[in-house]
Amino acid sequence: MTKEETLTSFLIETQTRSYRLAYSVLRNREEALDAVQTAVCRALEHQNSLRDPGAVKTWFTRILMNACQDTLRQRGRVVPFPEEGPELGQEDPEPVDDTLARRVNALPAEVGTVIKLRFYEEMTLKEIGEVTGQNISTVKSRLYAGLRKLRVAMEGVEI
């Protein structure tokens, strides 16, 4: 299978996962869809930079996370207009018990990202390091610090 075929099949197979990851970072349906679209376009434009087709998951996840970070940076410069209607679409219902999800989202961004990549996307620590551009010991310390904060918060003790 060529690089192009590998990338195309990966993008098709993981479109739901990609949206879920972008939504977990951005918490906005339209921005998540835009980030996924931007990441797919960037991946197709730069598919020649993919050296190892076996690492397409890590490579694309990094592109997607960078697109999400671009959106977050741009969000700080834009004054939002109040939207009419519900904030979330029907395909994005809030979980019945969103306590854990809210606590993960309340963590500092760099810690929350590591936790989301590890547990939501089931990535290894090495893959997370490659996606975030951090060394593995930084990834581990952020993961364990985040888990410690979550455990304390879920036990009802203030952090």
N, C-alpha and C positions, 0 to 999 in steps of 0.2 A: 504494500500500500504506500502510495506517495505521501509526501508531507501535506500536500493540499487535501488529499482525500482523508487523511488522518484528522486534520484540523476541522474539516467540514463535518465529518461524522461526529467528532467530539462536540462541536458547537450545537448540533442538532440534538444529540442525546442529553446534553446537560443544560438545555435552555431553562428548564424549570429551576434547577439548582442554582444557576447563575442569577436568575431573578430573585430567588429566595435570599441569596447572600447579599445582593445589592439592596434589597428591601430591609434586611436586618441591619445594615449600616445606615441607610438613608431615612428609613421610616416614612417614606413617601412614595406612593405608587408610581406617579408620573416620573419622578426623578430616578427611581430604580429602573424603570423601563428605558429611560434615556441613557442611563449609565451602561446598561447591558448592550444597548444598540451601539453606543460609542465604543465599548470594549470589543464587540464583534468586528466593527469596521476597522479598528486599530489592529486587531489580530490578523484580519485578512490582508490589510495593507503591508504588515510587517512579517508575514509568514516565513519569509526567507531568513529571518533572524532566529527562528526556532531551530536550534542545532540538533536537539535530541527529540524526535517525535514521541518518545516514551515519557517525556516530561511535559507534555502538552497541558495537563491539568494545572500544574504549578505555574507554568508560563502564562496561561490564560487567566488564572486567578489573580496573578500579579497585575496584569493589564486591567482587569475588572476592578480591583481594589484601588488602583491609581485613578481610574475613571470616577469611582465613588469619592475619593479624596478631592479630586478636581471639583466635583459638585459641591462638596461640603465647603471648600474654600470660596467658591462662587456664591454660595448661599449667604455667606457673611457679608457680601458686598451688595446683595439685592434686598430691597425692601419688599416683603411679600404683601400682596393684596389679600384681603379676606376672601376666602372661597365660600361659595354657596353650596349647600348640600353636605352630605357626609364626607368626612376626610378620607375614608378608606373605601375602595371598591368592594363589590360583593366577593371577589376572589381573595380578599385580604381581611378576613374577619379577625377580630381580636380574640385571642384564646380565652376560654372561660376562666381559667386560673392563670393569669399572666404575671403572677408575682415574680417568678424566676426570670421571665423575659424582661420585666421592668428593671429588676436588679442588675441583670447583665447590661442592659442599655444605660444604666446609671453609672456604671464603672467608667473610669477614664478611657478615652478612645483607644489608646494603644493596648490597654489590658483587655478591653471588651473585644477588640478585633482578634486577639490571640485566642480568647475563649471561644468566640464564634467559629473561627477557622478550625480549631481543634475538635469541638464537640458537635457543631452544626454541620460542618463540611467533612469531618473525620479525616483531617489532614494530619500527617506526622509532624513532629517538632521540626525536623529538617525541612520539610516542605513549607511550613509556616515561616521559617527563617528565610527561605528563598523568596517567598511571596512578599514578606514585609521588609526584606533587606537587612534583617537583624541577625546577629550571631546566635547560635543555639542556646548559649547560656542566658542571654537576654530574654529569649522566648520562654525558656523554662522559668526564669524568675518572675516574669510577668504572668505566666500561666498560674503558677503556684500562689502568687500574691493575690491574683483575682479570685482563685478558688477559695483562699482563706477569707477574703472579704465577703464572698457570697455565703460561705458557711456561717460566718458570724451574723450576717444580715438575716439569713433564713432562720437562725435560731432566735431571732427577736432581739438580739443585742445590738445596740447602736455601734456603728463603726467609728 
